[in-house]
């Protein structure tokens, strides 16, 4: 089992540790609900060093990355982040990822921890015909996420870099507390915040500084999931995966069919034929919490399944995402969710459980 450089710090701070993607990671410290609220109201600090980082560099780097992912990186300038998905030829999702564009000849792909080895194999297996060098740098980086309305103030107190110059999905390289990091204005919570990459010793030193700040709450992967769900962000293996394409998942904004990419023809065919399934948001109308894979029923038969479901700590309301037949996907349609031995009423609603607070 792998451990991040912060493992001993997590134990020292009484984290509940679990296995996740081959790492021992903190699931919670003082409780998921309290940590969720801390991020929404103040500032939360996450260890996300388990994420994978793959560098692609060379003369054909832009052309190669554009072939790999659904979004169009050529249309972005330097020091920009781009969300995209790698697809199989049939349109199923290999992974979703953030692309850090340093230049037309230098990219860093930040991929899901559980998929890193598979992604690296997928990428290297498709390099023929492209003048690129591919490096797995996952073991070289550790990563922190500082998230919440007070995050900018907290970080500004440790750097002379003017953070107001960094807008949502921008990144730059600059010193914090005397050490150099790659810092993006981004996150997986729907809040303003920062993702910070550095060497293992530098991340350990920065973590130690940040947890001394009263406004900062240590957070585990448990509330990271409730936060991303409330912000309507997909999770691989739930809202996207080998059997769920980006259009079914409602991620068409990250699909640019004006260019070529692996899986393009399959997506165009699915779109032209009409999507048979869609990921929808559901609001439970009766008491209960929907969990992944619970059946969803309408008109006396199963029409799909839950992909994620939670009671949101800041609202007290129970919501879910579900993959259901498109005929039942209109706003306001009522369905039944099988929760243990009961069938609980729910209705389709929009995905705006939360207004995102990005700095534009």
C-alpha positions in Angstrom: 0.0 0.0 0.0 1.4 3.4 -1.0 1.6 6.3 1.4 1.8 10.0 0.6 4.5 12.2 2.1 1.8 13.5 4.5 0.9 10.0 5.9 2.5 10.6 9.3 0.9 14.1 9.5 -2.5 12.5 8.9 -2.0 10.1 11.7 -0.7 12.8 14.0 -3.9 14.8 13.3 -6.1 11.7 14.1 -7.4 11.1 10.6 -9.4 8.0 9.8 -7.4 6.3 7.1 -8.7 4.1 4.3 -7.3 2.4 1.2 -8.1 4.4 -1.9 -6.6 3.8 -5.4 -3.7 1.9 -3.8 -2.9 4.6 -1.2 -3.6 4.9 2.4 -5.6 8.2 2.5 -7.5 10.2 5.1 -11.3 9.8 4.7 -12.1 12.2 7.5 -10.7 14.0 10.5 -13.6 15.5 12.6 -16.4 14.2 10.4 -17.6 14.6 6.8 -20.4 17.0 7.5 -18.2 19.4 9.6 -15.4 19.3 7.0 -18.0 19.9 4.2 -19.3 23.0 6.0 -15.7 24.2 6.6 -15.0 24.3 2.9 -18.3 26.0 2.1 -17.9 28.6 4.9 -14.2 29.1 5.5 -11.2 27.0 4.1 -10.4 23.4 3.8 -7.0 21.7 3.1 -6.8 18.4 1.3 -4.0 16.0 0.6 -4.5 14.9 -3.0 -1.0 13.6 -3.6 -2.4 10.3 -4.9 -3.4 12.0 -8.2 -1.3 11.1 -11.3 0.8 13.5 -13.4 1.9 12.6 -16.9 4.1 15.0 -18.9 3.8 15.2 -22.7 6.4 17.4 -24.4 7.8 17.8 -27.9 7.2 19.3 -31.3 3.8 17.4 -31.7 2.6 17.8 -28.1 -0.4 19.9 -29.0 -1.4 17.7 -31.9 -1.0 14.6 -29.7 -2.9 15.9 -26.7 -5.7 17.0 -29.1 -5.8 13.5 -30.5 -6.0 12.0 -27.0 -8.8 14.2 -25.5 -12.2 15.5 -26.4 -11.5 19.2 -25.8 -9.4 21.5 -28.1 -6.2 22.5 -26.3 -5.0 24.3 -29.4 -7.4 27.2 -28.7 -5.9 27.9 -25.3 -2.9 30.1 -24.4 -0.1 29.2 -22.1 -0.6 28.7 -18.3 -4.2 27.6 -18.9 -6.1 24.5 -17.6 -8.4 22.5 -19.9 -10.9 19.9 -18.8 -11.2 16.9 -21.2 -11.8 13.2 -21.5 -9.9 10.4 -23.1 -12.2 8.0 -24.9 -12.1 4.5 -26.2 -12.9 4.1 -29.9 -16.5 3.2 -29.0 -16.9 6.5 -27.0 -16.6 5.0 -23.5 -14.5 7.0 -21.1 -10.9 5.9 -20.4 -10.6 8.8 -17.9 -11.4 12.4 -17.4 -8.5 14.8 -16.6 -7.2 18.3 -16.3 -4.6 19.4 -18.9 -2.1 22.0 -17.8 -0.8 23.8 -20.8 2.6 25.3 -20.2 3.2 25.9 -23.9 2.4 24.3 -27.3 5.2 21.9 -26.7 4.7 21.1 -22.9 1.7 19.7 -21.2 1.0 18.1 -17.8 -2.0 15.8 -17.7 -3.4 15.3 -14.2 -5.3 12.1 -14.1 -7.4 10.1 -11.6 -5.3 8.1 -9.1 -7.0 4.8 -9.7 -6.5 5.1 -13.5 -2.9 6.4 -13.6 -1.2 3.2 -14.7 -3.9 2.4 -17.2 -3.9 6.0 -18.6 -0.1 5.9 -19.0 -0.3 2.7 -20.9 -3.2 4.0 -23.0 -1.3 7.3 -23.8 2.1 5.6 -24.6 0.3 3.0 -26.8 -1.0 5.8 -29.1 2.2 7.9 -29.6 3.1 6.4 -33.0 3.4 9.1 -35.6 3.8 11.9 -33.0 7.1 13.5 -32.1 6.6 13.6 -28.3 8.2 12.4 -25.1 5.9 11.0 -22.4 7.0 10.8 -18.8 5.1 9.6 -15.7 6.0 12.2 -13.1 3.5 10.9 -10.5 6.2 9.9 -8.0 7.9 13.3 -8.3 4.9 15.4 -7.3 2.9 15.8 -4.1 -0.3 17.9 -4.2 -2.5 20.0 -1.9 -5.9 21.5 -2.5 -6.8 24.6 -0.6 -10.5 25.3 -1.0 -13.1 27.7 0.2 -14.1 31.4 0.4 -11.1 32.2 2.7 -8.6 30.2 0.6 -7.2 33.2 -1.3 -6.7 35.2 1.8 -4.9 32.3 3.5 -2.6 31.7 0.6 -1.9 35.4 0.0 -0.5 35.6 3.5 2.3 33.2 2.4 3.3 34.6 -0.9 4.2 37.9 -2.6 2.6 36.7 -5.9 -0.6 38.7 -6.5 -3.3 36.1 -6.5 -5.8 38.5 -8.0 -3.9 37.9 -11.3 -4.8 34.2 -11.2 -8.3 33.7 -12.5 -10.3 30.4 -12.5 -8.4 27.7 -14.4 -5.2 29.8 -14.7 -2.0 28.5 -13.3 1.5 29.8 -12.7 4.8 28.9 -11.0 5.7 31.0 -8.0 7.1 30.8 -4.4 5.0 30.2 -1.4 6.6 30.5 2.0 10.0 30.5 0.3 9.6 27.4 -1.8 8.5 27.1 -5.5 5.2 25.5 -6.6 3.0 25.1 -9.6 -0.3 26.7 -8.5 -3.7 26.6 -10.3 -6.9 28.4 -9.3 -9.0 25.4 -9.4 -10.4 22.5 -7.4 -13.0 19.8 -7.1 -15.5 21.5 -4.7 -17.2 24.3 -6.6 -15.5 26.9 -4.4 -12.8 29.3 -5.1 -9.5 27.7 -4.3 -6.1 26.4 -5.4 -4.4 23.2 -6.3 -0.7 23.3 -5.4 2.0 20.9 -6.8 5.5 20.6 -5.5 8.3 18.3 -4.4 7.5 16.0 -1.5 9.6 18.0 1.0 8.2 21.3 -0.2 4.6 20.1 0.1 5.3 18.7 3.6 6.7 22.0 4.7 3.7 24.0 3.2 1.2 21.6 4.8 2.8 22.2 8.2 2.5 26.0 7.7 -1.1 25.9 6.5 -2.4 23.7 9.4 -1.1 26.3 11.8 -3.5 28.9 10.4 -6.8 29.1 12.4 -9.1 29.5 9.3 -7.8 26.2 7.8 -9.6 22.9 8.5 -8.1 19.6 7.5 -10.4 17.7 5.2 -10.5 14.1 4.0 -11.7 12.4 0.8 -15.1 11.8 2.3 -16.1 15.5 2.1 -14.3 15.9 -1.2 -16.9 13.5 -2.6 -19.9 15.3 -1.1 -18.5 18.6 -2.2 -17.9 17.6 -5.8 -21.3 16.0 -5.9 -23.0 19.2 -4.6 -21.1 21.1 -7.3 -22.4 18.6 -9.9 -19.0 17.4 -10.9 -18.7 13.8 -12.3 -16.7 11.0 -10.7 -15.0 8.3 -12.8 -16.7 5.0 -12.2 -20.0 6.7 -11.3 -21.1 9.4 -13.7 -18.6 8.5 -16.4 -16.8 5.3 -17.3 -16.2 2.7 -20.0 -19.9 2.2 -20.4 -21.0 5.9 -20.1 -20.0 8.4 -22.8 -19.5 12.1 -22.2 -22.7 13.1 -24.0 -24.8 10.8 -21.8 -23.0 12.4 -18.8 -23.9 15.9 -19.9 -20.3 16.9 -20.6 -20.8 18.1 -24.1 -19.1 21.4 -23.2 -15.8 19.5 -23.1 -16.4 17.7 -26.5 -15.2 19.5 -29.6 -16.2 17.4 -32.6 -14.8 20.1 -35.0 -11.4 18.3 -34.5 -10.3 14.7 -34.6 -9.9 12.7 -31.4 -10.2 9.0 -30.4 -13.8 8.1 -30.1 -15.1 11.1 -32.1 -17.0 9.0 -34.7 -18.7 7.0 -32.0 -19.9 10.1 -30.2 -21.2 11.6 -33.5 -23.1 8.4 -34.3 -24.6 8.3 -30.8 -25.7 11.9 -31.0 -27.2 11.5 -34.5 -29.1 8.4 -33.4 -30.4 10.2 -30.3 -29.1 9.4 -26.8 -31.0 6.5 -25.2 -29.7 7.3 -21.6 -28.7 10.4 -19.7 -27.3 11.3 -16.3 -29.9 13.4 -14.5 -30.1 15.1 -11.1 -32.8 13.8 -8.7 -34.3 15.3 -5.6 -35.8 12.8 -3.1 -39.3 13.7 -2.1 -39.4 11.3 0.9 -37.0 10.4 3.6 -34.0 8.3 2.5 -30.6 8.5 1.0 -30.0 7.0 -2.5 -26.7 5.1 -2.9 -24.8 4.1 -6.0 -26.4 1.3 -8.1 -29.8 1.5 -6.4 -32.4 0.8 -9.1 -34.6 3.6 -10.4 -38.1 2.7 -11.5 -40.9 4.4 -13.5 -44.2 3.0 -14.8 -43.6 -0.3 -13.0 -40.2 -1.2 -14.5 -36.5 -0.3 -13.8 -35.3 2.5 -16.1 -31.9 3.1 -14.7 -29.7 3.3 -11.6 -28.3 5.7 -9.1 -24.7 6.8 -9.8 -24.1 9.0 -6.7 -26.4 10.0 -3.8 -25.9 12.0 -0.6 -27.7 14.1 2.1 -26.0 17.5 1.6 -24.7 18.7 5.0 -25.3 22.4 4.3 -28.9 22.0 3.1 -30.2 18.9 4.8 -31.7 17.7 1.5 -31.1 14.4 -0.2 -30.1 14.4 -3.9 -28.8 11.9 -6.4 -27.4 11.5 -9.8 -28.9 8.7 -11.9 -28.3 7.2 -15.3 -31.8 6.7 -16.7 -33.6 6.3 -20.0 -33.8 9.6 -21.9 -37.6 9.3 -22.1 -37.8 10.0 -18.4 -35.1 12.8 -18.2 -37.3 15.9 -18.4 -37.3 18.2 -15.4 -40.2 17.4 -13.1 -40.6 13.8 -14.0 -41.3 11.6 -11.0 -39.6 8.3 -10.5 -39.1 5.7 -7.7 -35.7 4.8 -6.2 -35.3 1.4 -4.6 -33.8 2.0 -1.2 -33.4 -1.3 0.6 -37.0 -2.7 0.8 -38.7 0.6 0.1 -39.5 2.6 -3.1 -38.9 6.3 -2.4 -40.4 9.1 -4.6 -37.9 11.4 -6.4 -38.2 13.9 -9.2 -35.8 15.0 -11.9 -34.4 18.5 -11.3 -31.6 20.7 -12.6 -28.0 19.9 -11.5 -27.5 23.3 -9.8 -27.4 22.1 -6.3 -24.8 24.8 -5.8 -23.8 28.1 -7.5 -20.1 27.7 -8.2 -17.9 30.5 -6.8 -15.1 30.7 -9.3 -13.1 33.9 -9.7 -13.4 35.0 -13.4 
